[in-house]
Amino acid sequence: MHFRPLHDRVLVRRLDAEQKTAGGIIIPDTAKEKPQQGEIVAAGPGARNEQGQLVQLDVKPGDHVLFAKWSGTEVKIDGEEFLIMKESDLLGVVDKAGAVKKAA
């Protein structure tokens, strides 16, 4: 199935959380918190401003992003869990090395 978000919404796949603490203790599944980092899978075309012009999103598929703990709506597409949220719910973009990119 192909999914295309509308307006300024994005489809996010959560990235896996760490299995161990920094001290090497393995965390059981029941004690893990859901990760607050994900990858953009699909993005809508953007929102319209007050003049009716299309304002494109700052994120694109493949970007790794941070989001608030309770952001988005959980959905299941083809048996896989995703989050749908507005671009404004995203906190920032993370580069592949793990450092947060500065806003332009």
GUNU-210761 format. One record per residue: x, y, z of N, C-alpha, C, O in turn. Coordinates in steps of 0.2 Angstrom, whole numbers, plus 2048, in hexadecimal, padded with zeros to 3 digits. Example, Ala and Ser with C-alpha at 12.3 -4.5 7.8 and 13.67 -1.06 7.14 Angstrom:
8427E482783E7EA8278427F08278477EF82A 8407F58238447FB824840800827843806828 
//
This chain:
8047FA80080080080080480680080A806803 80280B7FC8068127FC8028178007FC8177FF 80681A80480281F80980682680780C827807 80282B80680483280580183780A7FB83880A 80583A80F80283E8147FF84581080184780B 7FA8488137F784E8117FA8548147FC85481A 7FA8598107FC86081380386081680885E813 80386281D80A86282080B85D82580E85D82A 80885782380985182780F84C82481084C81F 81284982981784482781683D82A81383D82F 81883882781883182981F82F82C824830828 81F82D83282582C83682682583882182283B 82B82283782D81B83A83181C84083781F83F 82F81984683381A84B83A81684A83A810848 83F81984D84681584D846811853844813858 84A80B85384A80785984E80A85E85380E85D 84C80986484F80C86A85580786C85580286A 85980A87085F80687285D80087785880187A 8607FB87685F7F587A8627F48808607F1885 8687F888186C7F888786C80088A86C804886 86E80089086F80789387780889287A803890 87980E89488080F89388580B89788A809895 88280889D8868048A18857FD89F8887F88A2 8827FB8998827F489787C7F089987B7EA898 8777F389D8717EF89F86C7EF89A86B7F4897 86A7E98998657E889385E7EA89685C7E889B 85A7EE8928547F089484E7EB89184E7EA88B 84A7E98958457E48928407E888E83F7EE890 83C7E588A8377E88868327EC88A8307F1888 8307E988F82A7EC89382D7F38968287F7898 8337F48978357FA89B8387FF89683A805898 8387FE88F83A80288A83580888982F807889 83880E88883381388683381387E83881187B 82E81687B82E81687483381B872833821875 83781A86D83C81F86A839825868833825865 83C82B86983A83186783E83486083E83A85F 84082F85D84483085784182C851840826853 84182F84B83E82B84684182D83F84583283F 83E82A83A84082B83383A82D82F83582A830 83B83282B83583582783483082183982E81E 82F82D82182D82881B82A82B81682B82A810 82583081782283381282083A81581F83B81B 81F83F81081E84681281884980E819847808 81484D81080F85080C812856808818857809 80E85980481185E7FF812865803816869801 80F86680981086C80D80986F80E80486D80C 80987481280387881480387E81080788080D 7FD8818107FC88780D7FC88D8127F988D817 7FF89380F7FF8988147F989D8137F589B80F 7F98A28167F38A68167F18A980F7EC8AB80D 7F68AA80B7F68AC8047F48A67FF7F38A87F9 7F38A08027F189B7FD7F78977FA7F68937F6 7FD8997FC8038977F88068907FC805890802 80888B7F980A8857FC8118867FF8168897FB 81288580581888580981B87E80A81887A80E 82087C80782387580782687480E827878811 82686D80F82986B81683086C81683386B810 83386C81C83A86C81D83D86581D84386581C 83986081E83C85981E83A856818835857815 83E85081783C84C81183D845813840843818 83B84080F83C83981184383781284783A80E 84483381784B83281884E83681E853833821 84B83B82084E84082584D83C82C84783982D 85183C83185083A83784E84083C85284583B 84983F83F84684584384584384A84483D84C 84584884F84384785683C84A85683A84F853 83884785B83184985C82F848863833844867 82A84C86682884B86D82584486E82384186A 82684287582483C87781D83A87581C834873 81883E87581183C87480E83F86D80884086C 81384186881184486280E83F85D81083985E 80A84185980883D85380283885580083785B 8008358507FA8308507FD82A84D800829848 7FD82485280081E8507FB81A84B7F581A84C 7FE8188457FA8148407FE80E83E80480E83F 7FA80983B7FE8038397FC8038327F6803830 80180282E8018028268057FC82480B7FB825 8017F78218047F181F8087ED82480D7EA823 8057ED82A8077EA83080D7ED8348107EB839 80F7F38318157F78348127FD83880D800835 8157FF83E81280484281680B83F81C80B83F 81281083F81581783D81181C84180C81B845 81482284181182884480F82D83E81382E83A 80983083E80883583A80783C83E80483C843 80B84183C80B84784080C84D83C80E84C836 80A85383E80C85983A81385B83B816859840 81685E83681D86083681E86483C82486483F 81986883E81A86D84481B86984B81E86B850 81986284B81B85E85182285B851824859856 82585C84C82C85A84C83185F84F83086584F 83685C85383A860857840862854843868855 84385E84F84985F84B84B85A847848854847 85085B84385285683E85985484185D858843 85B84D84186184A84386584883D862844839 86B84A83D86F84783787184083987083D83F 87483C83487583583587A83383A87A82E83D 87E83883C88383784188083884888483684D 87A83A84987783B84F877842852874843857 87A84784E87A84E85187485284E872850848 87185685286B85A85086E85F84B87286384D 86A86084586C86584086986C84386486C846 86D87184186B87884386687A83E867878838 86187E84085C88083C85F886837863889839 85D88683186088B82C85D89282E85E89782A 
//
